[in-house]
Amino acid sequence: MSESRGDDEWKCGGSFRADDRSFVLPEVEVDTTFATKPTGPVAVFVDDESSTTAVERDTSV
């Protein structure tokens, strides 16, 4: 799910699956504002399997 926060800000949410497939979260909110609407899944981090929010992965490292 994505929703516009104006012409140049997007907030997203959706399900999350751990890379090792050890757990799935049916709904998390991504605590990041995107400049353009994401066109597919976004790689994010969560703290643990009780998380309700996620953060975008830092792709600069």
N, CA, C and O atoms as a Tripos MOL2 file, in Angstrom:
@<TRIPOS>MOLECULE
protein
  244   243    61     0     0
PROTEIN
NO_CHARGES

@<TRIPOS>ATOM
      1 N           0.8370   -1.1620    0.0000 N.3       1 MET1
      2 CA          0.0000    0.0000    0.0000 C.3       1 MET1
      3 C           0.8890    1.2350    0.0000 C.2       1 MET1
      4 O           1.8800    1.2830    0.7290 O.2       1 MET1
      5 N           0.5520    2.2230   -0.7980 N.am      2 SER2
      6 CA          1.2510    3.4990   -0.8200 C.3       2 SER2
      7 C           0.2080    4.5970   -0.7820 C.2       2 SER2
      8 O          -0.8720    4.4600   -1.3560 O.2       2 SER2
      9 N           0.5300    5.6740   -0.1110 N.am      3 GLU3
     10 CA         -0.3650    6.8250   -0.1250 C.3       3 GLU3
     11 C           0.4500    8.0880   -0.3020 C.2       3 GLU3
     12 O           1.5490    8.2190    0.2380 O.2       3 GLU3
     13 N          -0.1010    9.0100   -1.0620 N.am      4 SER4
     14 CA          0.5920   10.2560   -1.3650 C.3       4 SER4
     15 C           0.4950   11.2130   -0.1920 C.2       4 SER4
     16 O          -0.5530   11.3270    0.4440 O.2       4 SER4
     17 N           1.5920   11.8980    0.0920 N.am      5 ARG5
     18 CA          1.6400   12.9540    1.1050 C.3       5 ARG5
     19 C           1.9840   14.2600    0.4060 C.2       5 ARG5
     20 O           2.7750   15.0500    0.9200 O.2       5 ARG5
     21 N           1.4010   14.4910   -0.7540 N.am      6 GLY6
     22 CA          1.7430   15.6520   -1.5700 C.3       6 GLY6
     23 C           2.3370   15.1810   -2.8760 C.2       6 GLY6
     24 O           2.3310   13.9860   -3.1710 O.2       6 GLY6
     25 N           2.8440   16.1010   -3.6530 N.am      7 ASP7
     26 CA          3.3680   15.7450   -4.9690 C.3       7 ASP7
     27 C           4.6640   14.9450   -4.9260 C.2       7 ASP7
     28 O           4.9690   14.2170   -5.8710 O.2       7 ASP7
     29 N           5.4350   15.0690   -3.8400 N.am      8 ASP8
     30 CA          6.7450   14.4350   -3.8360 C.3       8 ASP8
     31 C           7.0440   13.6330   -2.5750 C.2       8 ASP8
     32 O           8.2120   13.4200   -2.2500 O.2       8 ASP8
     33 N           6.0290   13.1890   -1.8670 N.am      9 GLU9
     34 CA          6.2340   12.3600   -0.6850 C.3       9 GLU9
     35 C           5.2490   11.2030   -0.6770 C.2       9 GLU9
     36 O           4.0510   11.3910   -0.8880 O.2       9 GLU9
     37 N           5.7650   10.0030   -0.4310 N.am     10 TRP10
     38 CA          4.9380    8.7960   -0.3720 C.3      10 TRP10
     39 C           5.2590    8.0250    0.8980 C.2      10 TRP10
     40 O           6.4260    7.8720    1.2590 O.2      10 TRP10
     41 N           4.2260    7.5410    1.5760 N.am     11 LYS11
     42 CA          4.3630    6.6610    2.7340 C.3      11 LYS11
     43 C           3.8630    5.2840    2.3010 C.2      11 LYS11
     44 O           2.9310    5.1780    1.5040 O.2      11 LYS11
     45 N           4.4820    4.2410    2.8240 N.am     12 CYS12
     46 CA          4.1380    2.8810    2.4100 C.3      12 CYS12
     47 C           3.9340    1.9730    3.6140 C.2      12 CYS12
     48 O           4.4110    2.2500    4.7140 O.2      12 CYS12
     49 N           3.2350    0.9140    3.3840 N.am     13 GLY13
     50 CA          3.0410   -0.1280    4.3740 C.3      13 GLY13
     51 C           2.7100   -1.4140    3.6570 C.2      13 GLY13
     52 O           2.4270   -1.4110    2.4590 O.2      13 GLY13
     53 N           2.7440   -2.4950    4.3760 N.am     14 GLY14
     54 CA          2.4280   -3.7820    3.7800 C.3      14 GLY14
     55 C           2.9520   -4.9030    4.6440 C.2      14 GLY14
     56 O           3.2640   -4.7070    5.8190 O.2      14 GLY14
     57 N           3.0460   -6.0760    4.0560 N.am     15 SER15
     58 CA          3.5280   -7.2280    4.8100 C.3      15 SER15
     59 C           5.0570   -7.2600    4.7670 C.2      15 SER15
     60 O           5.6880   -6.6140    3.9300 O.2      15 SER15
     61 N           5.6310   -8.0280    5.6920 N.am     16 PHE16
     62 CA          7.0860   -8.1660    5.7900 C.3      16 PHE16
     63 C           7.4060   -9.6290    6.0010 C.2      16 PHE16
     64 O           6.7660  -10.3000    6.8110 O.2      16 PHE16
     65 N           8.4110  -10.1340    5.2630 N.am     17 ARG17
     66 CA          8.9010  -11.5030    5.4590 C.3      17 ARG17
     67 C          10.3910  -11.4330    5.7510 C.2      17 ARG17
     68 O          11.1420  -10.8020    5.0080 O.2      17 ARG17
     69 N          10.8220  -12.0740    6.8250 N.am     18 ALA18
     70 CA         12.2420  -12.1170    7.1730 C.3      18 ALA18
     71 C          13.0250  -12.8170    6.0690 C.2      18 ALA18
     72 O          12.5270  -13.7570    5.4490 O.2      18 ALA18
     73 N          14.2580  -12.3560    5.8230 N.am     19 ASP19
     74 CA         15.0960  -12.9640    4.7890 C.3      19 ASP19
     75 C          15.2590  -14.4670    4.9810 C.2      19 ASP19
     76 O          15.3000  -15.2280    4.0150 O.2      19 ASP19
     77 N          15.3520  -14.8820    6.2460 N.am     20 ASP20
     78 CA         15.5190  -16.3140    6.5120 C.3      20 ASP20
     79 C          14.1790  -17.0480    6.6090 C.2      20 ASP20
     80 O          14.1300  -18.2380    6.9180 O.2      20 ASP20
     81 N          13.0900  -16.3140    6.3380 N.am     21 ARG21
     82 CA         11.7160  -16.8580    6.3310 C.3      21 ARG21
     83 C          11.2800  -17.3790    7.6970 C.2      21 ARG21
     84 O          10.3780  -18.2110    7.7890 O.2      21 ARG21
     85 N          11.9260  -16.8830    8.7690 N.am     22 SER22
     86 CA         11.5950  -17.3610   10.1140 C.3      22 SER22
     87 C          10.2920  -16.7630   10.6420 C.2      22 SER22
     88 O           9.6870  -17.3200   11.5580 O.2      22 SER22
     89 N           9.8540  -15.6360   10.0770 N.am     23 PHE23
     90 CA          8.5710  -15.0560   10.4730 C.3      23 PHE23
     91 C           8.0500  -14.1190    9.4020 C.2      23 PHE23
     92 O           8.8070  -13.6180    8.5700 O.2      23 PHE23
     93 N           6.7500  -13.8910    9.4350 N.am     24 VAL24
     94 CA          6.0680  -12.9710    8.5270 C.3      24 VAL24
     95 C           5.2260  -12.0310    9.3710 C.2      24 VAL24
     96 O           4.5450  -12.4650   10.2990 O.2      24 VAL24
     97 N           5.2710  -10.7480    9.0510 N.am     25 LEU25
     98 CA          4.3950   -9.7730    9.6870 C.3      25 LEU25
     99 C           3.3340   -9.3880    8.6520 C.2      25 LEU25
    100 O           3.6840   -8.9360    7.5620 O.2      25 LEU25
    101 N           2.0540   -9.5550    8.9690 N.am     26 PRO26
    102 CA          1.0280   -9.2710    7.9730 C.3      26 PRO26
    103 C           0.9030   -7.7890    7.6290 C.2      26 PRO26
    104 O           0.4430   -7.4500    6.5380 O.2      26 PRO26
    105 N           1.3040   -6.9010    8.5410 N.am     27 GLU27
    106 CA          1.1680   -5.4690    8.2790 C.3      27 GLU27
    107 C           2.2040   -4.6810    9.0630 C.2      27 GLU27
    108 O           2.2670   -4.7860   10.2880 O.2      27 GLU27
    109 N           3.0160   -3.8930    8.3690 N.am     28 VAL28
    110 CA          3.9350   -2.9470    8.9940 C.3      28 VAL28
    111 C           3.8430   -1.6360    8.2260 C.2      28 VAL28
    112 O           3.5010   -1.6190    7.0430 O.2      28 VAL28
    113 N           4.1500   -0.5420    8.9100 N.am     29 GLU29
    114 CA          4.2400    0.7650    8.2610 C.3      29 GLU29
    115 C           5.7190    1.0750    8.0860 C.2      29 GLU29
    116 O           6.5010    0.9370    9.0260 O.2      29 GLU29
    117 N           6.1040    1.4940    6.8830 N.am     30 VAL30
    118 CA          7.4990    1.8290    6.6210 C.3      30 VAL30
    119 C           7.7360    3.2660    7.0790 C.2      30 VAL30
    120 O           7.0990    4.1980    6.5870 O.2      30 VAL30
    121 N           8.6510    3.4330    8.0180 N.am     31 ASP31
    122 CA          8.9420    4.7330    8.6170 C.3      31 ASP31
    123 C           9.9530    5.4930    7.7530 C.2      31 ASP31
    124 O          11.0270    5.8770    8.2160 O.2      31 ASP31
    125 N           9.5860    5.6950    6.5080 N.am     32 THR32
    126 CA         10.4150    6.3900    5.5280 C.3      32 THR32
    127 C           9.4760    7.1130    4.5810 C.2      32 THR32
    128 O           8.4150    6.5870    4.2450 O.2      32 THR32
    129 N           9.8410    8.2960    4.1470 N.am     33 THR33
    130 CA          9.0910    9.0020    3.1170 C.3      33 THR33
    131 C           9.8770    8.8860    1.8200 C.2      33 THR33
    132 O          11.0610    9.2210    1.7760 O.2      33 THR33
    133 N           9.2260    8.4150    0.7710 N.am     34 PHE34
    134 CA          9.8650    8.2070   -0.5180 C.3      34 PHE34
    135 C           9.5670    9.3740   -1.4490 C.2      34 PHE34
    136 O           8.4760    9.9420   -1.4040 O.2      34 PHE34
    137 N          10.5290    9.7340   -2.2930 N.am     35 ALA35
    138 CA         10.3560   10.8430   -3.2340 C.3      35 ALA35
    139 C           9.4310   10.4600   -4.3860 C.2      35 ALA35
    140 O           8.7450   11.3170   -4.9450 O.2      35 ALA35
    141 N           9.4090    9.1780   -4.7430 N.am     36 THR36
    142 CA          8.5200    8.6930   -5.7940 C.3      36 THR36
    143 C           7.7820    7.4710   -5.2740 C.2      36 THR36
    144 O           8.2430    6.8000   -4.3510 O.2      36 THR36
    145 N           6.6470    7.1940   -5.8670 N.am     37 LYS37
    146 CA          5.8510    6.0450   -5.4470 C.3      37 LYS37
    147 C           6.6050    4.7540   -5.7740 C.2      37 LYS37
    148 O           6.9620    4.5240   -6.9290 O.2      37 LYS37
    149 N           6.8500    3.9060   -4.7620 N.am     38 PRO38
    150 CA          7.5030    2.6210   -5.0390 C.3      38 PRO38
    151 C           6.6670    1.7870   -6.0140 C.2      38 PRO38
    152 O           5.4400    1.7660   -5.9230 O.2      38 PRO38
    153 N           7.3270    1.1120   -6.9320 N.am     39 THR39
    154 CA          6.6190    0.3220   -7.9390 C.3      39 THR39
    155 C           6.6380   -1.1720   -7.6320 C.2      39 THR39
    156 O           6.1250   -1.9780   -8.4080 O.2      39 THR39
    157 N           7.2310   -1.5340   -6.5020 N.am     40 GLY40
    158 CA          7.3060   -2.9340   -6.1180 C.3      40 GLY40
    159 C           7.7430   -3.0390   -4.6780 C.2      40 GLY40
    160 O           7.7840   -2.0370   -3.9630 O.2      40 GLY40
    161 N           8.0710   -4.2410   -4.2440 N.am     41 PRO41
    162 CA          8.5160   -4.4240   -2.8560 C.3      41 PRO41
    163 C           9.7430   -3.5630   -2.5350 C.2      41 PRO41
    164 O          10.5940   -3.3280   -3.3930 O.2      41 PRO41
    165 N           9.8120   -3.1060   -1.2990 N.am     42 VAL42
    166 CA         10.9200   -2.2870   -0.8150 C.3      42 VAL42
    167 C          11.6270   -3.0620    0.2890 C.2      42 VAL42
    168 O          10.9840   -3.5510    1.2180 O.2      42 VAL42
    169 N          12.9550   -3.1750    0.1920 N.am     43 ALA43
    170 CA         13.7360   -3.8680    1.2190 C.3      43 ALA43
    171 C          13.7800   -3.0030    2.4790 C.2      43 ALA43
    172 O          14.2000   -1.8470    2.4320 O.2      43 ALA43
    173 N          13.3440   -3.5730    3.6050 N.am     44 VAL44
    174 CA         13.2890   -2.8460    4.8760 C.3      44 VAL44
    175 C          13.7890   -3.7340    6.0100 C.2      44 VAL44
    176 O          13.9100   -4.9500    5.8590 O.2      44 VAL44
    177 N          14.0760   -3.1020    7.1490 N.am     45 PHE45
    178 CA         14.4590   -3.7980    8.3740 C.3      45 PHE45
    179 C          13.3700   -3.6300    9.4160 C.2      45 PHE45
    180 O          12.7170   -2.5890    9.4710 O.2      45 PHE45
    181 N          13.1670   -4.6540   10.2500 N.am     46 VAL46
    182 CA         12.3350   -4.5620   11.4480 C.3      46 VAL46
    183 C          13.1820   -5.0110   12.6290 C.2      46 VAL46
    184 O          14.1740   -5.7180   12.4550 O.2      46 VAL46
    185 N          12.7850   -4.5950   13.8420 N.am     47 ASP47
    186 CA         13.5370   -4.9930   15.0330 C.3      47 ASP47
    187 C          13.3480   -6.4650   15.3680 C.2      47 ASP47
    188 O          14.3130   -7.1710   15.6600 O.2      47 ASP47
    189 N          12.1040   -6.9250   15.3260 N.am     48 ASP48
    190 CA         11.8140   -8.3210   15.6580 C.3      48 ASP48
    191 C          10.4090   -8.6690   15.1900 C.2      48 ASP48
    192 O           9.7380   -7.8560   14.5550 O.2      48 ASP48
    193 N           9.9710   -9.8760   15.5060 N.am     49 GLU49
    194 CA          8.6880  -10.3490   14.9900 C.3      49 GLU49
    195 C           7.4650   -9.7160   15.6400 C.2      49 GLU49
    196 O           6.3390  -10.0650   15.2870 O.2      49 GLU49
    197 N           7.6580   -8.7910   16.5860 N.am     50 SER50
    198 CA          6.5270   -8.0530   17.1560 C.3      50 SER50
    199 C           6.4710   -6.6190   16.6360 C.2      50 SER50
    200 O           5.6510   -5.8270   17.1010 O.2      50 SER50
    201 N           7.3280   -6.2770   15.6810 N.am     51 SER51
    202 CA          7.3970   -4.9130   15.1490 C.3      51 SER51
    203 C           6.1320   -4.5270   14.3900 C.2      51 SER51
    204 O           5.4870   -5.3650   13.7610 O.2      51 SER51
    205 N           5.7950   -3.2490   14.4620 N.am     52 THR52
    206 CA          4.6860   -2.6970   13.6830 C.3      52 THR52
    207 C           5.1850   -1.6730   12.6700 C.2      52 THR52
    208 O           4.4320   -1.2420   11.7970 O.2      52 THR52
    209 N           6.4620   -1.2800   12.7870 N.am     53 THR53
    210 CA          7.0580   -0.3660   11.8180 C.3      53 THR53
    211 C           8.3750   -0.9430   11.3020 C.2      53 THR53
    212 O           9.0120   -1.7670   11.9590 O.2      53 THR53
    213 N           8.7580   -0.4980   10.1350 N.am     54 ALA54
    214 CA          9.9990   -0.9270    9.4960 C.3      54 ALA54
    215 C          10.7240    0.3180    9.0040 C.2      54 ALA54
    216 O          10.1160    1.3770    8.8520 O.2      54 ALA54
    217 N          12.0190    0.1910    8.7550 N.am     55 VAL55
    218 CA         12.8030    1.2820    8.1860 C.3      55 VAL55
    219 C          13.4570    0.8030    6.9030 C.2      55 VAL55
    220 O          13.7800   -0.3770    6.7680 O.2      55 VAL55
    221 N          13.6520    1.7160    5.9610 N.am     56 GLU56
    222 CA         14.2720    1.3700    4.6910 C.3      56 GLU56
    223 C          15.7190    0.9760    4.8960 C.2      56 GLU56
    224 O          16.4110    1.5650    5.7260 O.2      56 GLU56
    225 N          16.1760    0.0030    4.1640 N.am     57 ARG57
    226 CA         17.5830   -0.4060    4.2080 C.3      57 ARG57
    227 C          18.4540    0.7000    3.6580 C.2      57 ARG57
    228 O          18.0790    1.3560    2.6860 O.2      57 ARG57
    229 N          19.6080    0.9210    4.2580 N.am     58 ASP58
    230 CA         20.5690    1.9080    3.7820 C.3      58 ASP58
    231 C          21.3540    1.2810    2.6420 C.2      58 ASP58
    232 O          22.1870    0.4030    2.8690 O.2      58 ASP58
    233 N          21.0970    1.7210    1.4270 N.am     59 THR59
    234 CA         21.7450    1.1330    0.2570 C.3      59 THR59
    235 C          23.0800    1.7830   -0.0670 C.2      59 THR59
    236 O          23.7160    1.4230   -1.0580 O.2      59 THR59
    237 N          23.5210    2.7510    0.7660 N.am     60 SER60
    238 CA         24.7840    3.4310    0.4820 C.3      60 SER60
    239 C          25.9960    2.6720    1.0210 C.2      60 SER60
    240 O          27.1320    3.0670    0.7580 O.2      60 SER60
    241 N          25.7720    1.5870    1.7710 N.am     61 VAL61
    242 CA         26.8960    0.8240    2.3280 C.3      61 VAL61
    243 C          27.0890   -0.4780    1.6110 C.2      61 VAL61
    244 O          27.9910   -1.2430    1.9530 O.2      61 VAL61
@<TRIPOS>BOND
     1     1     2 1
     2     2     3 1
     3     3     4 2
     4     3     5 am
     5     5     6 1
     6     6     7 1
     7     7     8 2
     8     7     9 am
     9     9    10 1
    10    10    11 1
    11    11    12 2
    12    11    13 am
    13    13    14 1
    14    14    15 1
    15    15    16 2
    16    15    17 am
    17    17    18 1
    18    18    19 1
    19    19    20 2
    20    19    21 am
    21    21    22 1
    22    22    23 1
    23    23    24 2
    24    23    25 am
    25    25    26 1
    26    26    27 1
    27    27    28 2
    28    27    29 am
    29    29    30 1
    30    30    31 1
    31    31    32 2
    32    31    33 am
    33    33    34 1
    34    34    35 1
    35    35    36 2
    36    35    37 am
    37    37    38 1
    38    38    39 1
    39    39    40 2
    40    39    41 am
    41    41    42 1
    42    42    43 1
    43    43    44 2
    44    43    45 am
    45    45    46 1
    46    46    47 1
    47    47    48 2
    48    47    49 am
    49    49    50 1
    50    50    51 1
    51    51    52 2
    52    51    53 am
    53    53    54 1
    54    54    55 1
    55    55    56 2
    56    55    57 am
    57    57    58 1
    58    58    59 1
    59    59    60 2
    60    59    61 am
    61    61    62 1
    62    62    63 1
    63    63    64 2
    64    63    65 am
    65    65    66 1
    66    66    67 1
    67    67    68 2
    68    67    69 am
    69    69    70 1
    70    70    71 1
    71    71    72 2
    72    71    73 am
    73    73    74 1
    74    74    75 1
    75    75    76 2
    76    75    77 am
    77    77    78 1
    78    78    79 1
    79    79    80 2
    80    79    81 am
    81    81    82 1
    82    82    83 1
    83    83    84 2
    84    83    85 am
    85    85    86 1
    86    86    87 1
    87    87    88 2
    88    87    89 am
    89    89    90 1
    90    90    91 1
    91    91    92 2
    92    91    93 am
    93    93    94 1
    94    94    95 1
    95    95    96 2
    96    95    97 am
    97    97    98 1
    98    98    99 1
    99    99   100 2
   100    99   101 am
   101   101   102 1
   102   102   103 1
   103   103   104 2
   104   103   105 am
   105   105   106 1
   106   106   107 1
   107   107   108 2
   108   107   109 am
   109   109   110 1
   110   110   111 1
   111   111   112 2
   112   111   113 am
   113   113   114 1
   114   114   115 1
   115   115   116 2
   116   115   117 am
   117   117   118 1
   118   118   119 1
   119   119   120 2
   120   119   121 am
   121   121   122 1
   122   122   123 1
   123   123   124 2
   124   123   125 am
   125   125   126 1
   126   126   127 1
   127   127   128 2
   128   127   129 am
   129   129   130 1
   130   130   131 1
   131   131   132 2
   132   131   133 am
   133   133   134 1
   134   134   135 1
   135   135   136 2
   136   135   137 am
   137   137   138 1
   138   138   139 1
   139   139   140 2
   140   139   141 am
   141   141   142 1
   142   142   143 1
   143   143   144 2
   144   143   145 am
   145   145   146 1
   146   146   147 1
   147   147   148 2
   148   147   149 am
   149   149   150 1
   150   150   151 1
   151   151   152 2
   152   151   153 am
   153   153   154 1
   154   154   155 1
   155   155   156 2
   156   155   157 am
   157   157   158 1
   158   158   159 1
   159   159   160 2
   160   159   161 am
   161   161   162 1
   162   162   163 1
   163   163   164 2
   164   163   165 am
   165   165   166 1
   166   166   167 1
   167   167   168 2
   168   167   169 am
   169   169   170 1
   170   170   171 1
   171   171   172 2
   172   171   173 am
   173   173   174 1
   174   174   175 1
   175   175   176 2
   176   175   177 am
   177   177   178 1
   178   178   179 1
   179   179   180 2
   180   179   181 am
   181   181   182 1
   182   182   183 1
   183   183   184 2
   184   183   185 am
   185   185   186 1
   186   186   187 1
   187   187   188 2
   188   187   189 am
   189   189   190 1
   190   190   191 1
   191   191   192 2
   192   191   193 am
   193   193   194 1
   194   194   195 1
   195   195   196 2
   196   195   197 am
   197   197   198 1
   198   198   199 1
   199   199   200 2
   200   199   201 am
   201   201   202 1
   202   202   203 1
   203   203   204 2
   204   203   205 am
   205   205   206 1
   206   206   207 1
   207   207   208 2
   208   207   209 am
   209   209   210 1
   210   210   211 1
   211   211   212 2
   212   211   213 am
   213   213   214 1
   214   214   215 1
   215   215   216 2
   216   215   217 am
   217   217   218 1
   218   218   219 1
   219   219   220 2
   220   219   221 am
   221   221   222 1
   222   222   223 1
   223   223   224 2
   224   223   225 am
   225   225   226 1
   226   226   227 1
   227   227   228 2
   228   227   229 am
   229   229   230 1
   230   230   231 1
   231   231   232 2
   232   231   233 am
   233   233   234 1
   234   234   235 1
   235   235   236 2
   236   235   237 am
   237   237   238 1
   238   238   239 1
   239   239   240 2
   240   239   241 am
   241   241   242 1
   242   242   243 1
   243   243   244 2
@<TRIPOS>SUBSTRUCTURE
     1 MET1         2 RESIDUE 1 A MET
     2 SER2         6 RESIDUE 1 A SER
     3 GLU3        10 RESIDUE 1 A GLU
     4 SER4        14 RESIDUE 1 A SER
     5 ARG5        18 RESIDUE 1 A ARG
     6 GLY6        22 RESIDUE 1 A GLY
     7 ASP7        26 RESIDUE 1 A ASP
     8 ASP8        30 RESIDUE 1 A ASP
     9 GLU9        34 RESIDUE 1 A GLU
    10 TRP10       38 RESIDUE 1 A TRP
    11 LYS11       42 RESIDUE 1 A LYS
    12 CYS12       46 RESIDUE 1 A CYS
    13 GLY13       50 RESIDUE 1 A GLY
    14 GLY14       54 RESIDUE 1 A GLY
    15 SER15       58 RESIDUE 1 A SER
    16 PHE16       62 RESIDUE 1 A PHE
    17 ARG17       66 RESIDUE 1 A ARG
    18 ALA18       70 RESIDUE 1 A ALA
    19 ASP19       74 RESIDUE 1 A ASP
    20 ASP20       78 RESIDUE 1 A ASP
    21 ARG21       82 RESIDUE 1 A ARG
    22 SER22       86 RESIDUE 1 A SER
    23 PHE23       90 RESIDUE 1 A PHE
    24 VAL24       94 RESIDUE 1 A VAL
    25 LEU25       98 RESIDUE 1 A LEU
    26 PRO26      102 RESIDUE 1 A PRO
    27 GLU27      106 RESIDUE 1 A GLU
    28 VAL28      110 RESIDUE 1 A VAL
    29 GLU29      114 RESIDUE 1 A GLU
    30 VAL30      118 RESIDUE 1 A VAL
    31 ASP31      122 RESIDUE 1 A ASP
    32 THR32      126 RESIDUE 1 A THR
    33 THR33      130 RESIDUE 1 A THR
    34 PHE34      134 RESIDUE 1 A PHE
    35 ALA35      138 RESIDUE 1 A ALA
    36 THR36      142 RESIDUE 1 A THR
    37 LYS37      146 RESIDUE 1 A LYS
    38 PRO38      150 RESIDUE 1 A PRO
    39 THR39      154 RESIDUE 1 A THR
    40 GLY40      158 RESIDUE 1 A GLY
    41 PRO41      162 RESIDUE 1 A PRO
    42 VAL42      166 RESIDUE 1 A VAL
    43 ALA43      170 RESIDUE 1 A ALA
    44 VAL44      174 RESIDUE 1 A VAL
    45 PHE45      178 RESIDUE 1 A PHE
    46 VAL46      182 RESIDUE 1 A VAL
    47 ASP47      186 RESIDUE 1 A ASP
    48 ASP48      190 RESIDUE 1 A ASP
    49 GLU49      194 RESIDUE 1 A GLU
    50 SER50      198 RESIDUE 1 A SER
    51 SER51      202 RESIDUE 1 A SER
    52 THR52      206 RESIDUE 1 A THR
    53 THR53      210 RESIDUE 1 A THR
    54 ALA54      214 RESIDUE 1 A ALA
    55 VAL55      218 RESIDUE 1 A VAL
    56 GLU56      222 RESIDUE 1 A GLU
    57 ARG57      226 RESIDUE 1 A ARG
    58 ASP58      230 RESIDUE 1 A ASP
    59 THR59      234 RESIDUE 1 A THR
    60 SER60      238 RESIDUE 1 A SER
    61 VAL61      242 RESIDUE 1 A VAL
